Amino acid sequence: MSMKKKPSPLCALLLCILLLLPVSAPASAEEVSSGQTPSGIPYTRLGQEIDQYVNAHIGQSSPGAAIVVTKGDTVLFSKGYGYANVEKQIPVNPATTVFNYGSVNKLFVWTSVMQLVEEGKMKLDQEVKTFFPEEFAAKLRYDKPITMLDIMHHTAGFENSPFIPFTQSLDELNSLEETLLSAQPEQIYEPGKVISYSNFAASLAGLAVEKVSGSAFSDYEMDHILRPLGMNHTSGHPSMADHPDLQADQAAGYAVAEQGGFEARVPHYIPLYPAGAMNGTAEDLAQFAMALTSDHSPLFAKQETLETMLAQSYPLHKDLLSNAHGFWEYNAKPRAVGHSGNTKGFSSEFAIVPEDKLGIVVLTNSEVEQDITSGVINLLLKNKSQETVAEGENLSPSSEVAGHYVLSSSTFSTIHEVIAYLGLIKVEAKGEYGLTLNVMGMSGEYKQTSPDVYKLYKTDFPRIKKLAPVLYAEKIDGNITRLSKGKATDVLPLSPDRSVPVLIGCLSLAAVAIGFFLLTPFVLLIRWLLRRKKGLSSLGAAHRLFAAVTLCGTALSLNVIVLLLNVIGNEYVTARQLNSGIILNWILAGLAGLLLVLFILKNRQLQQPKGQKVFRIAVSALLVSFIFLMANWNFFHLMQ
């Protein structure tokens, strides 16, 4: 006869504790059968709708994709599409295929910061330079403190780092502190004044976590987020050294080829790794989504910390989308927050709807991919019946906003400044209160719905829908200081010394100078051959000096072209390589100046025709103007 074993008092106590612990309830069958997404799709049709949409784009905008949708702590949908590796025909599996998360990684940085804030080891309004060596503070332009909130909002004031954030060599992966201090970009805005997206600043927050916790950021991330959530197929280490087993399942990254199809991207590493080096599976990332939508999140000791993190923290305007401690609000109701990601060969979207306890993960292995990443988010979050946009009352004349703008997250203190003006943003008045925005072949039309707030109502471009659904024209003393989306990156009106007429003038002068000095060697050669054929004596010292001056202009023009080609077309160019060209500019400009002075001294002794004299003065003036123009555009400014 069997007897039931009576549980020990300790076991009974543990059982009672477990029963009393609050847990996040899974989505019930009733919720799934009767519920729907914010866009109105019944959960019972979720799979069919996602399949129909993604199948129309897979193989076109990306070779592969993994999509997971969660509700509470239940996975409603998980599926892979297309290929993780086109050449080997390996299909995508959302449970095992490893993608690069890109800038979704930043959400793990902000979560780490909030954990330390909860523990009382860090404050959001604390001056961050207290965490870093003195050489960091020495390079700052403004005395106003940079706070952790400034970093979360991308308002720390840093310009964009001019160098590509990737490397193909493991040897170039140094400690996070060494990487940051050796590549510190200029602080060009006063903290808190301009939103300028910064991978550098986000990585600074990761370094602050290192300093406070005493652990490398990737170790902290692993110990306090990944392992506790059961994200066992994810690594935040820049080389996946803490999870080398993931490399076997890593998807190949691609770009859409101009001739059609996809071209594979060379594997790479990200030295500023907290900003976007995390690799993992879609189902792992879904665990993070469920932790952020839980009533009792395992990420924090207090639920209020999670609620604070997901609350608005940069409310620039009540009608504007905002930043929520590093999470970005989506143009959706109920309110949704998350982040997108884009690295070489990969694109991603991560969104949660706290009110509905809904999570959405979209990963693709194609760079700058929008159709699937943004498209699936819009499919599930955007209710088309709510998209009507009407003009408001007491509006400002849209002519006040018309003009040319440039992205704030550009580089303005180095030779890379030229890139900022290759894609100027043109804003035109449409009627009395509307706007048309044009940028790089894309356009969108806006209506003013409240004073100085413009909402997009018409565009054929998904990127415009995603990047600029609402614009706020901020004014100081009646002048437009920025057009802001409330998150990511502001657009700034051109400064007087970079106005469109000035830009055209600079371009014209550069074209004339470079064209003339590139032609000069051929003219001098032909002239020398003709003189030799006629048996004429060699030219005097003054003539030879002037020829040398013009050849310095030729060498300077060629060097400027090489520098421009490297800046615009060579994504792996280094500061050392550019500095070599910039030092050569100094040498050539100095040599040209010395030769010009010697020529002037010699030329005083010559009797020469008036036309020749005028020509030489004009050439000398052209060369001097070209040198000053290049100096004004930072072609003599050494990289750090």
Summary of the structure (lengths in Angstrom):
residues: 640
radius of gyration: 29.5
end to end distance: 83.5
largest distance: 130.6
contacts: 2116
relative contact order: 0.10
helix: 42%
strand: 20%
